[in-house]
Amino acid sequence: MAESIQVWHTHPGHFLPVQRVQEMVRGLLRDEQVEPAYVGVILSRRAAIHEMNRDFLQHDYPTDVLSFLIVEDRRALEGEVYVDLDMAAERASEFGESFRREAARYVVHGVLHLAGYDDSTPEERARMSALENLYLGRYWDGGGG
């Protein structure tokens, strides 16, 4: 099956290297034994992500990342991840991270949701955080994140 991992920048001032994001998403899904048919990563502004959070999830507040599963099939996954690059830029120093690594964490978090992970309990949040660290170390840190 042909895979398509697309990255779009809709933010006017912040960006992530497209090929690195694609390689990270591809590696994470391979390790999770999920075959991507289509995964879109949209790197955007706070206002756009807030509007989507309000319109689609009825949450009227900003958030770092949104994931939308289009087709739930581990043999042909289709979904999109929307990342708030403004939030990544603001919060990176709070966690002692570079902007790019913090934004990459949001991408990983969103893709993990597409792969079936949840973070509604403390145990699930801890598991996702551990996986974020694993995949950032495996697929992002080697490239100067």
N, CA, C and O atoms as CSV, one atom per row, in Angstrom:
chain,resi,resn,atom,element,x,y,z
A,1,MET,N,N,0.845,-1.177,0.000
A,1,MET,CA,C,0.000,0.000,0.000
A,1,MET,C,C,0.891,1.241,0.000
A,1,MET,O,O,1.888,1.303,0.719
A,2,ALA,N,N,0.526,2.205,-0.799
A,2,ALA,CA,C,1.274,3.457,-0.853
A,2,ALA,C,C,0.932,4.307,0.365
A,2,ALA,O,O,-0.230,4.410,0.759
A,3,GLU,N,N,1.941,4.901,0.944
A,3,GLU,CA,C,1.714,5.767,2.101
A,3,GLU,C,C,1.895,7.215,1.691
A,3,GLU,O,O,2.633,7.537,0.760
A,4,SER,N,N,1.209,8.067,2.404
A,4,SER,CA,C,1.343,9.491,2.186
A,4,SER,C,C,1.410,10.175,3.541
A,4,SER,O,O,0.429,10.204,4.284
A,5,ILE,N,N,2.570,10.722,3.853
A,5,ILE,CA,C,2.737,11.518,5.062
A,5,ILE,C,C,3.051,12.931,4.586
A,5,ILE,O,O,4.138,13.215,4.084
A,6,GLN,N,N,2.074,13.798,4.760
A,6,GLN,CA,C,2.166,15.162,4.264
A,6,GLN,C,C,2.328,16.133,5.427
A,6,GLN,O,O,1.729,15.950,6.487
A,7,VAL,N,N,3.135,17.156,5.222
A,7,VAL,CA,C,3.337,18.206,6.228
A,7,VAL,C,C,3.059,19.541,5.562
A,7,VAL,O,O,3.616,19.861,4.511
A,8,TRP,N,N,2.178,20.319,6.199
A,8,TRP,CA,C,1.852,21.646,5.692
A,8,TRP,C,C,2.147,22.679,6.763
A,8,TRP,O,O,1.849,22.484,7.941
A,9,HIS,N,N,2.741,23.789,6.326
A,9,HIS,CA,C,2.968,24.939,7.205
A,9,HIS,C,C,1.927,25.993,6.871
A,9,HIS,O,O,1.852,26.469,5.739
A,10,THR,N,N,1.122,26.354,7.866
A,10,THR,CA,C,0.184,27.457,7.675
A,10,THR,C,C,0.504,28.594,8.635
A,10,THR,O,O,-0.237,29.574,8.716
A,11,HIS,N,N,1.601,28.462,9.357
A,11,HIS,CA,C,2.050,29.511,10.280
A,11,HIS,C,C,3.015,30.424,9.532
A,11,HIS,O,O,3.914,29.937,8.846
A,12,PRO,N,N,2.844,31.738,9.652
A,12,PRO,CA,C,3.703,32.644,8.888
A,12,PRO,C,C,5.118,32.814,9.441
A,12,PRO,O,O,5.995,33.293,8.722
A,13,GLY,N,N,5.367,32.433,10.704
A,13,GLY,CA,C,6.663,32.740,11.290
A,13,GLY,C,C,7.449,31.580,11.866
A,13,GLY,O,O,8.653,31.712,12.084
A,14,HIS,N,N,6.816,30.455,12.120
A,14,HIS,CA,C,7.513,29.298,12.697
A,14,HIS,C,C,7.411,28.126,11.728
A,14,HIS,O,O,6.445,28.013,10.973
A,15,PHE,N,N,8.416,27.259,11.758
A,15,PHE,CA,C,8.363,26.085,10.891
A,15,PHE,C,C,9.178,24.952,11.497
A,15,PHE,O,O,10.004,25.156,12.387
A,16,LEU,N,N,8.921,23.762,10.992
A,16,LEU,CA,C,9.723,22.579,11.294
A,16,LEU,C,C,10.212,22.010,9.968
A,16,LEU,O,O,9.539,22.167,8.950
A,17,PRO,N,N,11.354,21.362,9.961
A,17,PRO,CA,C,11.847,20.759,8.726
A,17,PRO,C,C,10.916,19.622,8.274
A,17,PRO,O,O,10.717,18.642,8.992
A,18,VAL,N,N,10.362,19.773,7.090
A,18,VAL,CA,C,9.339,18.852,6.596
A,18,VAL,C,C,9.845,17.412,6.545
A,18,VAL,O,O,9.171,16.506,7.035
A,19,GLN,N,N,11.006,17.191,5.970
A,19,GLN,CA,C,11.510,15.823,5.824
A,19,GLN,C,C,11.735,15.165,7.182
A,19,GLN,O,O,11.457,13.977,7.345
A,20,ARG,N,N,12.238,15.925,8.159
A,20,ARG,CA,C,12.444,15.348,9.504
A,20,ARG,C,C,11.127,14.963,10.139
A,20,ARG,O,O,11.029,13.913,10.774
A,21,VAL,N,N,10.099,15.805,9.976
A,21,VAL,CA,C,8.782,15.472,10.528
A,21,VAL,C,C,8.251,14.216,9.850
A,21,VAL,O,O,7.743,13.321,10.527
A,22,GLN,N,N,8.356,14.134,8.534
A,22,GLN,CA,C,7.881,12.959,7.817
A,22,GLN,C,C,8.608,11.695,8.283
A,22,GLN,O,O,7.973,10.666,8.510
A,23,GLU,N,N,9.923,11.767,8.425
A,23,GLU,CA,C,10.700,10.602,8.861
A,23,GLU,C,C,10.329,10.196,10.280
A,23,GLU,O,O,10.244,9.005,10.581
A,24,MET,N,N,10.107,11.178,11.158
A,24,MET,CA,C,9.727,10.876,12.538
A,24,MET,C,C,8.362,10.186,12.575
A,24,MET,O,O,8.194,9.182,13.267
A,25,VAL,N,N,7.397,10.715,11.842
A,25,VAL,CA,C,6.054,10.120,11.816
A,25,VAL,C,C,6.121,8.711,11.217
A,25,VAL,O,O,5.511,7.780,11.745
A,26,ARG,N,N,6.846,8.561,10.140
A,26,ARG,CA,C,6.983,7.249,9.490
A,26,ARG,C,C,7.604,6.233,10.450
A,26,ARG,O,O,7.118,5.107,10.557
A,27,GLY,N,N,8.673,6.622,11.147
A,27,GLY,CA,C,9.341,5.716,12.082
A,27,GLY,C,C,8.461,5.341,13.254
A,27,GLY,O,O,8.402,4.175,13.643
A,28,LEU,N,N,7.766,6.335,13.826
A,28,LEU,CA,C,6.865,6.080,14.953
A,28,LEU,C,C,5.779,5.090,14.545
A,28,LEU,O,O,5.519,4.129,15.269
A,29,LEU,N,N,5.149,5.307,13.412
A,29,LEU,CA,C,4.064,4.412,12.982
A,29,LEU,C,C,4.595,3.018,12.670
A,29,LEU,O,O,3.935,2.021,12.961
A,30,ARG,N,N,5.779,2.946,12.081
A,30,ARG,CA,C,6.376,1.633,11.818
A,30,ARG,C,C,6.605,0.893,13.138
A,30,ARG,O,O,6.284,-0.290,13.256
A,31,ASP,N,N,7.163,1.597,14.130
A,31,ASP,CA,C,7.429,0.969,15.426
A,31,ASP,C,C,6.143,0.557,16.134
A,31,ASP,O,O,6.131,-0.423,16.879
A,32,GLU,N,N,5.066,1.297,15.904
A,32,GLU,CA,C,3.773,0.972,16.506
A,32,GLU,C,C,2.982,-0.033,15.664
A,32,GLU,O,O,1.850,-0.383,15.996
A,33,GLN,N,N,3.593,-0.485,14.578
A,33,GLN,CA,C,2.978,-1.463,13.669
A,33,GLN,C,C,1.654,-0.965,13.095
A,33,GLN,O,O,0.660,-1.688,13.023
A,34,VAL,N,N,1.689,0.304,12.692
A,34,VAL,CA,C,0.540,0.939,12.051
A,34,VAL,C,C,0.978,1.336,10.643
A,34,VAL,O,O,2.014,1.976,10.461
A,35,GLU,N,N,0.182,0.950,9.657
A,35,GLU,CA,C,0.472,1.284,8.265
A,35,GLU,C,C,-0.274,2.562,7.886
A,35,GLU,O,O,-1.505,2.573,7.871
A,36,PRO,N,N,0.453,3.639,7.580
A,36,PRO,CA,C,-0.242,4.873,7.211
A,36,PRO,C,C,-0.641,4.868,5.736
A,36,PRO,O,O,0.201,4.680,4.858
A,37,ALA,N,N,-1.918,5.073,5.476
A,37,ALA,CA,C,-2.358,5.340,4.115
A,37,ALA,C,C,-2.211,6.838,3.864
A,37,ALA,O,O,-1.716,7.262,2.820
A,38,TYR,N,N,-2.646,7.623,4.835
A,38,TYR,CA,C,-2.502,9.084,4.759
A,38,TYR,C,C,-2.431,9.639,6.171
A,38,TYR,O,O,-3.310,9.376,6.991
A,39,VAL,N,N,-1.388,10.406,6.454
A,39,VAL,CA,C,-1.296,11.177,7.687
A,39,VAL,C,C,-0.892,12.587,7.285
A,39,VAL,O,O,0.145,12.798,6.656
A,40,GLY,N,N,-1.730,13.549,7.659
A,40,GLY,CA,C,-1.425,14.948,7.422
A,40,GLY,C,C,-1.017,15.608,8.718
A,40,GLY,O,O,-1.679,15.433,9.741
A,41,VAL,N,N,0.071,16.369,8.687
A,41,VAL,CA,C,0.527,17.142,9.837
A,41,VAL,C,C,0.459,18.604,9.418
A,41,VAL,O,O,1.175,19.041,8.518
A,42,ILE,N,N,-0.410,19.347,10.084
A,42,ILE,CA,C,-0.626,20.744,9.752
A,42,ILE,C,C,-0.054,21.589,10.886
A,42,ILE,O,O,-0.522,21.514,12.022
A,43,LEU,N,N,0.950,22.386,10.573
A,43,LEU,CA,C,1.660,23.200,11.556
A,43,LEU,C,C,1.096,24.612,11.448
A,43,LEU,O,O,1.315,25.308,10.457
A,44,SER,N,N,0.363,25.025,12.487
A,44,SER,CA,C,-0.487,26.193,12.344
A,44,SER,C,C,-0.344,27.190,13.488
A,44,SER,O,O,0.553,27.086,14.324
A,45,ARG,N,N,-1.258,28.160,13.496
A,45,ARG,CA,C,-1.292,29.240,14.479
A,45,ARG,C,C,-2.310,28.938,15.577
A,45,ARG,O,O,-3.218,28.125,15.404
A,46,ARG,N,N,-2.132,29.613,16.703
A,46,ARG,CA,C,-3.024,29.424,17.854
A,46,ARG,C,C,-4.486,29.666,17.484
A,46,ARG,O,O,-5.346,28.854,17.826
A,47,ALA,N,N,-4.782,30.755,16.797
A,47,ALA,CA,C,-6.174,31.098,16.500
A,47,ALA,C,C,-6.860,29.984,15.705
A,47,ALA,O,O,-8.020,29.662,15.965
A,48,ALA,N,N,-6.158,29.401,14.748
A,48,ALA,CA,C,-6.751,28.341,13.928
A,48,ALA,C,C,-7.015,27.086,14.752
A,48,ALA,O,O,-8.069,26.465,14.616
A,49,ILE,N,N,-6.070,26.712,15.599
A,49,ILE,CA,C,-6.229,25.507,16.423
A,49,ILE,C,C,-7.335,25.724,17.453
A,49,ILE,O,O,-8.135,24.821,17.702
A,50,HIS,N,N,-7.385,26.904,18.049
A,50,HIS,CA,C,-8.437,27.227,19.021
A,50,HIS,C,C,-9.806,27.139,18.354
A,50,HIS,O,O,-10.742,26.577,18.921
A,51,GLU,N,N,-9.919,27.689,17.165
A,51,GLU,CA,C,-11.189,27.649,16.436
A,51,GLU,C,C,-11.613,26.205,16.143
A,51,GLU,O,O,-12.785,25.858,16.294
A,52,MET,N,N,-10.671,25.375,15.731
A,52,MET,CA,C,-10.989,23.964,15.469
A,52,MET,C,C,-11.398,23.252,16.758
A,52,MET,O,O,-12.333,22.451,16.753
A,53,ASN,N,N,-10.707,23.537,17.856
A,53,ASN,CA,C,-11.025,22.921,19.136
A,53,ASN,C,C,-12.458,23.273,19.543
A,53,ASN,O,O,-13.205,22.428,20.037
A,54,ARG,N,N,-12.819,24.530,19.326
A,54,ARG,CA,C,-14.165,24.991,19.658
A,54,ARG,C,C,-15.209,24.387,18.709
A,54,ARG,O,O,-16.237,23.879,19.158
A,55,ASP,N,N,-14.945,24.443,17.408
A,55,ASP,CA,C,-15.935,24.022,16.427
A,55,ASP,C,C,-16.144,22.507,16.386
A,55,ASP,O,O,-17.276,22.044,16.248
A,56,PHE,N,N,-15.069,21.739,16.503
A,56,PHE,CA,C,-15.178,20.294,16.346
A,56,PHE,C,C,-15.310,19.534,17.661
A,56,PHE,O,O,-15.926,18.469,17.708
A,57,LEU,N,N,-14.727,20.087,18.739
A,57,LEU,CA,C,-14.733,19.365,20.015
A,57,LEU,C,C,-15.512,20.091,21.108
A,57,LEU,O,O,-15.628,19.594,22.228
A,58,GLN,N,N,-16.040,21.258,20.785
A,58,GLN,CA,C,-16.790,22.077,21.741
A,58,GLN,C,C,-15.967,22.429,22.976
A,58,GLN,O,O,-16.501,22.498,24.084
A,59,HIS,N,N,-14.669,22.653,22.784
A,59,HIS,CA,C,-13.758,23.099,23.842
A,59,HIS,C,C,-13.311,24.506,23.475
A,59,HIS,O,O,-12.541,24.683,22.531
A,60,ASP,N,N,-13.783,25.506,24.204
A,60,ASP,CA,C,-13.466,26.888,23.859
A,60,ASP,C,C,-12.221,27.361,24.601
A,60,ASP,O,O,-12.285,28.243,25.457
A,61,TYR,N,N,-11.088,26.757,24.253
A,61,TYR,CA,C,-9.801,27.154,24.810
A,61,TYR,C,C,-8.695,26.688,23.861
A,61,TYR,O,O,-8.892,25.767,23.068
A,62,PRO,N,N,-7.541,27.330,23.952
A,62,PRO,CA,C,-6.422,26.903,23.103
A,62,PRO,C,C,-5.909,25.532,23.543
A,62,PRO,O,O,-6.071,25.138,24.698
A,63,THR,N,N,-5.297,24.825,22.623
A,63,THR,CA,C,-4.681,23.537,22.933
A,63,THR,C,C,-3.446,23.371,22.058
A,63,THR,O,O,-3.329,24.017,21.017
A,64,ASP,N,N,-2.536,22.517,22.473
A,64,ASP,CA,C,-1.278,22.363,21.743
A,64,ASP,C,C,-1.405,21.532,20.478
A,64,ASP,O,O,-0.727,21.803,19.488
A,65,VAL,N,N,-2.270,20.520,20.500
A,65,VAL,CA,C,-2.375,19.625,19.350
A,65,VAL,C,C,-3.771,19.010,19.296
A,65,VAL,O,O,-4.380,18.714,20.324
A,66,LEU,N,N,-4.256,18.828,18.083
A,66,LEU,CA,C,-5.526,18.140,17.842
A,66,LEU,C,C,-5.275,17.015,16.854
A,66,LEU,O,O,-4.523,17.178,15.893
A,67,SER,N,N,-5.908,15.875,17.091
A,67,SER,CA,C,-5.804,14.733,16.180
A,67,SER,C,C,-7.190,14.342,15.723
A,67,SER,O,O,-8.127,14.284,16.520
A,68,PHE,N,N,-7.315,14.076,14.445
A,68,PHE,CA,C,-8.586,13.641,13.878
A,68,PHE,C,C,-8.342,12.372,13.080
A,68,PHE,O,O,-7.641,12.382,12.068
A,69,LEU,N,N,-8.925,11.287,13.545
A,69,LEU,CA,C,-8.840,10.019,12.850
A,69,LEU,C,C,-9.888,10.009,11.749
A,69,LEU,O,O,-11.072,10.217,12.014
A,70,ILE,N,N,-9.465,9.771,10.535
A,70,ILE,CA,C,-10.376,9.722,9.396
A,70,ILE,C,C,-10.823,8.281,9.162
A,70,ILE,O,O,-12.014,8.006,9.017
A,71,VAL,N,N,-9.854,7.366,9.128
A,71,VAL,CA,C,-10.151,5.941,8.979
A,71,VAL,C,C,-9.373,5.196,10.049
A,71,VAL,O,O,-8.149,5.297,10.121
A,72,GLU,N,N,-10.089,4.449,10.878
A,72,GLU,CA,C,-9.465,3.707,11.975
A,72,GLU,C,C,-9.211,2.277,11.529
A,72,GLU,O,O,-10.045,1.388,11.704
A,73,ASP,N,N,-8.032,2.081,10.946
A,73,ASP,CA,C,-7.636,0.759,10.464
A,73,ASP,C,C,-6.119,0.717,10.545
A,73,ASP,O,O,-5.444,1.451,9.823
A,74,ARG,N,N,-5.575,-0.122,11.402
A,74,ARG,CA,C,-4.128,-0.179,11.589
A,74,ARG,C,C,-3.398,-0.620,10.324
A,74,ARG,O,O,-2.179,-0.479,10.234
A,75,ARG,N,N,-4.137,-1.154,9.342
A,75,ARG,CA,C,-3.513,-1.562,8.080
A,75,ARG,C,C,-3.622,-0.473,7.017
A,75,ARG,O,O,-3.031,-0.596,5.944
A,76,ALA,N,N,-4.370,0.586,7.302
A,76,ALA,CA,C,-4.532,1.683,6.342
A,76,ALA,C,C,-5.000,2.933,7.085
A,76,ALA,O,O,-6.060,3.482,6.784
A,77,LEU,N,N,-4.201,3.378,8.058
A,77,LEU,CA,C,-4.558,4.523,8.896
A,77,LEU,C,C,-4.656,5.797,8.073
A,77,LEU,O,O,-3.803,6.079,7.231
A,78,GLU,N,N,-5.699,6.554,8.328
A,78,GLU,CA,C,-5.834,7.889,7.758
A,78,GLU,C,C,-6.205,8.848,8.877
A,78,GLU,O,O,-7.140,8.599,9.637
A,79,GLY,N,N,-5.465,9.947,8.973
A,79,GLY,CA,C,-5.767,10.927,9.998
A,79,GLY,C,C,-4.955,12.190,9.811
A,79,GLY,O,O,-4.042,12.255,8.989
A,80,GLU,N,N,-5.315,13.204,10.606
A,80,GLU,CA,C,-4.619,14.482,10.551
A,80,GLU,C,C,-4.296,14.959,11.961
A,80,GLU,O,O,-5.041,14.719,12.911
A,81,VAL,N,N,-3.167,15.638,12.061
A,81,VAL,CA,C,-2.683,16.207,13.319
A,81,VAL,C,C,-2.458,17.695,13.078
A,81,VAL,O,O,-1.759,18.085,12.143
A,82,TYR,N,N,-3.058,18.520,13.932
A,82,TYR,CA,C,-2.927,19.975,13.846
A,82,TYR,C,C,-2.141,20.454,15.057
A,82,TYR,O,O,-2.527,20.187,16.195
A,83,VAL,N,N,-1.039,21.162,14.819
A,83,VAL,CA,C,-0.119,21.572,15.872
A,83,VAL,C,C,-0.109,23.092,15.997
A,83,VAL,O,O,-0.008,23.807,14.999
A,84,ASP,N,N,-0.214,23.579,17.236
A,84,ASP,CA,C,-0.160,25.009,17.536
A,84,ASP,C,C,1.305,25.409,17.743
A,84,ASP,O,O,1.866,25.206,18.820
A,85,LEU,N,N,1.908,25.972,16.711
A,85,LEU,CA,C,3.306,26.374,16.813
A,85,LEU,C,C,3.504,27.572,17.728
A,85,LEU,O,O,4.589,27.746,18.284
A,86,ASP,N,N,2.477,28.404,17.897
A,86,ASP,CA,C,2.584,29.514,18.839
A,86,ASP,C,C,2.753,28.992,20.263
A,86,ASP,O,O,3.582,29.494,21.023
A,87,MET,N,N,1.962,27.980,20.617
A,87,MET,CA,C,2.062,27.413,21.956
A,87,MET,C,C,3.423,26.754,22.153
A,87,MET,O,O,4.023,26.878,23.221
A,88,ALA,N,N,3.913,26.059,21.138
A,88,ALA,CA,C,5.235,25.432,21.248
A,88,ALA,C,C,6.305,26.486,21.478
A,88,ALA,O,O,7.211,26.282,22.287
A,89,ALA,N,N,6.212,27.616,20.773
A,89,ALA,CA,C,7.201,28.685,20.936
A,89,ALA,C,C,7.137,29.285,22.336
A,89,ALA,O,O,8.170,29.600,22.927
A,90,GLU,N,N,5.937,29.442,22.861
A,90,GLU,CA,C,5.771,30.032,24.195
A,90,GLU,C,C,6.185,29.087,25.312
A,90,GLU,O,O,6.760,29.518,26.311
A,91,ARG,N,N,5.896,27.805,25.150
A,91,ARG,CA,C,6.089,26.872,26.260
A,91,ARG,C,C,7.437,26.164,26.256
A,91,ARG,O,O,7.797,25.538,27.253
A,92,ALA,N,N,8.183,26.242,25.176
A,92,ALA,CA,C,9.441,25.508,25.072
A,92,ALA,C,C,10.382,25.808,26.235
A,92,ALA,O,O,10.925,24.885,26.842
A,93,SER,N,N,10.580,27.082,26.551
A,93,SER,CA,C,11.521,27.433,27.616
A,93,SER,C,C,11.036,26.954,28.984
A,93,SER,O,O,11.841,26.654,29.865
A,94,GLU,N,N,9.714,26.884,29.153
A,94,GLU,CA,C,9.148,26.382,30.408
A,94,GLU,C,C,9.614,24.957,30.692
A,94,GLU,O,O,9.767,24.566,31.850
A,95,PHE,N,N,9.839,24.184,29.631
A,95,PHE,CA,C,10.269,22.789,29.776
A,95,PHE,C,C,11.744,22.602,29.452
A,95,PHE,O,O,12.225,21.471,29.385
A,96,GLY,N,N,12.462,23.698,29.251
A,96,GLY,CA,C,13.882,23.606,28.938
A,96,GLY,C,C,14.140,22.990,27.571
A,96,GLY,O,O,15.148,22.311,27.374
A,97,GLU,N,N,13.239,23.221,26.631
A,97,GLU,CA,C,13.340,22.638,25.300
A,97,GLU,C,C,13.567,23.716,24.258
A,97,GLU,O,O,13.302,24.893,24.503
A,98,SER,N,N,14.055,23.315,23.104
A,98,SER,CA,C,14.078,24.215,21.961
A,98,SER,C,C,12.661,24.274,21.394
A,98,SER,O,O,11.848,23.382,21.635
A,99,PHE,N,N,12.377,25.328,20.644
A,99,PHE,CA,C,11.068,25.425,20.000
A,99,PHE,C,C,10.805,24.205,19.133
A,99,PHE,O,O,9.732,23.608,19.215
A,100,ARG,N,N,11.761,23.832,18.310
A,100,ARG,CA,C,11.534,22.726,17.369
A,100,ARG,C,C,11.269,21.408,18.089
A,100,ARG,O,O,10.410,20.636,17.663
A,101,ARG,N,N,11.993,21.142,19.172
A,101,ARG,CA,C,11.763,19.888,19.886
A,101,ARG,C,C,10.398,19.889,20.572
A,101,ARG,O,O,9.721,18.862,20.600
A,102,GLU,N,N,9.992,21.023,21.121
A,102,GLU,CA,C,8.671,21.100,21.751
A,102,GLU,C,C,7.577,20.895,20.697
A,102,GLU,O,O,6.611,20.171,20.939
A,103,ALA,N,N,7.724,21.522,19.545
A,103,ALA,CA,C,6.741,21.335,18.471
A,103,ALA,C,C,6.752,19.888,17.983
A,103,ALA,O,O,5.695,19.321,17.702
A,104,ALA,N,N,7.930,19.291,17.880
A,104,ALA,CA,C,8.018,17.887,17.472
A,104,ALA,C,C,7.312,16.990,18.485
A,104,ALA,O,O,6.679,16.005,18.104
A,105,ARG,N,N,7.415,17.321,19.773
A,105,ARG,CA,C,6.693,16.560,20.809
A,105,ARG,C,C,5.192,16.600,20.540
A,105,ARG,O,O,4.516,15.581,20.676
A,106,TYR,N,N,4.666,17.751,20.162
A,106,TYR,CA,C,3.234,17.863,19.870
A,106,TYR,C,C,2.862,16.978,18.683
A,106,TYR,O,O,1.804,16.348,18.678
A,107,VAL,N,N,3.740,16.934,17.674
A,107,VAL,CA,C,3.487,16.063,16.520
A,107,VAL,C,C,3.426,14.606,16.983
A,107,VAL,O,O,2.493,13.878,16.643
A,108,VAL,N,N,4.421,14.192,17.756
A,108,VAL,CA,C,4.446,12.810,18.256
A,108,VAL,C,C,3.188,12.519,19.063
A,108,VAL,O,O,2.564,11.474,18.879
A,109,HIS,N,N,2.815,13.416,19.941
A,109,HIS,CA,C,1.629,13.218,20.781
A,109,HIS,C,C,0.389,13.014,19.899
A,109,HIS,O,O,-0.403,12.099,20.126
A,110,GLY,N,N,0.238,13.867,18.910
A,110,GLY,CA,C,-0.915,13.751,18.027
A,110,GLY,C,C,-0.925,12.455,17.243
A,110,GLY,O,O,-1.978,11.841,17.074
A,111,VAL,N,N,0.231,12.031,16.762
A,111,VAL,CA,C,0.306,10.783,15.991
A,111,VAL,C,C,0.042,9.584,16.900
A,111,VAL,O,O,-0.576,8.608,16.473
A,112,LEU,N,N,0.502,9.649,18.143
A,112,LEU,CA,C,0.188,8.569,19.089
A,112,LEU,C,C,-1.324,8.445,19.289
A,112,LEU,O,O,-1.846,7.335,19.400
A,113,HIS,N,N,-2.028,9.577,19.336
A,113,HIS,CA,C,-3.492,9.506,19.405
A,113,HIS,C,C,-4.049,8.788,18.176
A,113,HIS,O,O,-4.940,7.947,18.301
A,114,LEU,N,N,-3.533,9.113,16.997
A,114,LEU,CA,C,-4.004,8.431,15.783
A,114,LEU,C,C,-3.740,6.931,15.862
A,114,LEU,O,O,-4.525,6.130,15.355
A,115,ALA,N,N,-2.635,6.554,16.499
A,115,ALA,CA,C,-2.258,5.146,16.619
A,115,ALA,C,C,-3.060,4.414,17.695
A,115,ALA,O,O,-2.896,3.209,17.881
A,116,GLY,N,N,-3.935,5.148,18.410
A,116,GLY,CA,C,-4.824,4.487,19.357
A,116,GLY,C,C,-4.573,4.773,20.821
A,116,GLY,O,O,-5.277,4.238,21.678
A,117,TYR,N,N,-3.588,5.603,21.135
A,117,TYR,CA,C,-3.314,5.915,22.533
A,117,TYR,C,C,-4.243,7.014,23.040
A,117,TYR,O,O,-4.684,7.875,22.278
A,118,ASP,N,N,-4.532,6.967,24.337
A,118,ASP,CA,C,-5.377,7.955,24.982
A,118,ASP,C,C,-4.596,8.549,26.144
A,118,ASP,O,O,-3.614,7.963,26.601
A,119,ASP,N,N,-5.025,9.701,26.619
A,119,ASP,CA,C,-4.346,10.345,27.749
A,119,ASP,C,C,-5.346,10.915,28.745
A,119,ASP,O,O,-5.131,11.987,29.311
A,120,SER,N,N,-6.432,10.195,28.953
A,120,SER,CA,C,-7.481,10.707,29.836
A,120,SER,C,C,-7.278,10.338,31.301
A,120,SER,O,O,-7.963,10.882,32.167
A,121,THR,N,N,-6.359,9.433,31.599
A,121,THR,CA,C,-6.068,9.089,32.991
A,121,THR,C,C,-4.590,9.382,33.275
A,121,THR,O,O,-3.793,9.489,32.344
A,122,PRO,N,N,-4.224,9.512,34.543
A,122,PRO,CA,C,-2.800,9.744,34.855
A,122,PRO,C,C,-1.892,8.638,34.311
A,122,PRO,O,O,-0.786,8.920,33.850
A,123,GLU,N,N,-2.344,7.398,34.361
A,123,GLU,CA,C,-1.544,6.285,33.859
A,123,GLU,C,C,-1.356,6.394,32.351
A,123,GLU,O,O,-0.258,6.166,31.844
A,124,GLU,N,N,-2.422,6.742,31.630
A,124,GLU,CA,C,-2.328,6.888,30.181
A,124,GLU,C,C,-1.443,8.071,29.810
A,124,GLU,O,O,-0.674,7.990,28.852
A,125,ARG,N,N,-1.541,9.164,30.555
A,125,ARG,CA,C,-0.679,10.334,30.303
A,125,ARG,C,C,0.789,9.965,30.508
A,125,ARG,O,O,1.648,10.363,29.721
A,126,ALA,N,N,1.073,9.207,31.563
A,126,ALA,CA,C,2.457,8.796,31.833
A,126,ALA,C,C,2.972,7.904,30.705
A,126,ALA,O,O,4.120,8.044,30.284
A,127,ARG,N,N,2.140,6.994,30.216
A,127,ARG,CA,C,2.531,6.101,29.118
A,127,ARG,C,C,2.814,6.910,27.848
A,127,ARG,O,O,3.813,6.680,27.165
A,128,MET,N,N,1.924,7.859,27.541
A,128,MET,CA,C,2.137,8.672,26.339
A,128,MET,C,C,3.385,9.540,26.472
A,128,MET,O,O,4.126,9.704,25.503
A,129,SER,N,N,3.625,10.092,27.649
A,129,SER,CA,C,4.814,10.904,27.864
A,129,SER,C,C,6.084,10.077,27.664
A,129,SER,O,O,7.048,10.546,27.060
A,130,ALA,N,N,6.078,8.851,28.171
A,130,ALA,CA,C,7.229,7.960,27.987
A,130,ALA,C,C,7.440,7.657,26.505
A,130,ALA,O,O,8.574,7.639,26.028
A,131,LEU,N,N,6.348,7.420,25.780
A,131,LEU,CA,C,6.461,7.150,24.342
A,131,LEU,C,C,6.925,8.391,23.582
A,131,LEU,O,O,7.717,8.282,22.646
A,132,GLU,N,N,6.439,9.565,23.975
A,132,GLU,CA,C,6.909,10.802,23.347
A,132,GLU,C,C,8.426,10.909,23.497
A,132,GLU,O,O,9.132,11.182,22.526
A,133,ASN,N,N,8.926,10.694,24.720
A,133,ASN,CA,C,10.365,10.779,24.964
A,133,ASN,C,C,11.123,9.738,24.142
A,133,ASN,O,O,12.178,10.037,23.583
A,134,LEU,N,N,10.595,8.526,24.066
A,134,LEU,CA,C,11.226,7.462,23.284
A,134,LEU,C,C,11.343,7.871,21.819
A,134,LEU,O,O,12.423,7.802,21.233
A,135,TYR,N,N,10.232,8.294,21.236
A,135,TYR,CA,C,10.234,8.596,19.807
A,135,TYR,C,C,10.983,9.883,19.477
A,135,TYR,O,O,11.589,9.977,18.409
A,136,LEU,N,N,10.958,10.872,20.360
A,136,LEU,CA,C,11.772,12.062,20.135
A,136,LEU,C,C,13.256,11.692,20.153
A,136,LEU,O,O,14.029,12.147,19.310
A,137,GLY,N,N,13.638,10.873,21.112
A,137,GLY,CA,C,15.029,10.437,21.184
A,137,GLY,C,C,15.432,9.604,19.980
A,137,GLY,O,O,16.547,9.738,19.477
A,138,ARG,N,N,14.551,8.762,19.524
A,138,ARG,CA,C,14.852,7.848,18.421
A,138,ARG,C,C,14.845,8.555,17.067
A,138,ARG,O,O,15.690,8.264,16.219
A,139,TYR,N,N,13.912,9.476,16.850
A,139,TYR,CA,C,13.706,10.005,15.505
A,139,TYR,C,C,13.907,11.509,15.360
A,139,TYR,O,O,13.924,12.010,14.235
A,140,TRP,N,N,14.057,12.238,16.445
A,140,TRP,CA,C,14.219,13.680,16.316
A,140,TRP,C,C,15.592,14.161,16.771
A,140,TRP,O,O,16.239,14.951,16.083
A,141,ASP,N,N,16.030,13.688,17.920
A,141,ASP,CA,C,17.221,14.256,18.557
A,141,ASP,C,C,18.484,14.095,17.733
A,141,ASP,O,O,19.384,14.930,17.829
A,142,GLY,N,N,18.576,13.075,16.946
A,142,GLY,CA,C,19.779,12.868,16.131
A,142,GLY,C,C,19.954,13.889,15.036
A,142,GLY,O,O,21.037,13.995,14.460
A,143,GLY,N,N,18.901,14.653,14.729
A,143,GLY,CA,C,18.974,15.596,13.624
A,143,GLY,C,C,19.117,17.049,14.040
A,143,GLY,O,O,18.887,17.947,13.230
A,144,GLY,N,N,19.492,17.295,15.280
A,144,GLY,CA,C,19.723,18.664,15.726
A,144,GLY,C,C,18.457,19.404,16.125
A,144,GLY,O,O,18.335,20.608,15.895
A,145,GLY,N,N,17.498,18.669,16.736
A,145,GLY,CA,C,16.202,19.207,17.121
A,145,GLY,C,C,16.242,20.399,17.971
A,145,GLY,O,O,15.195,20.925,18.347
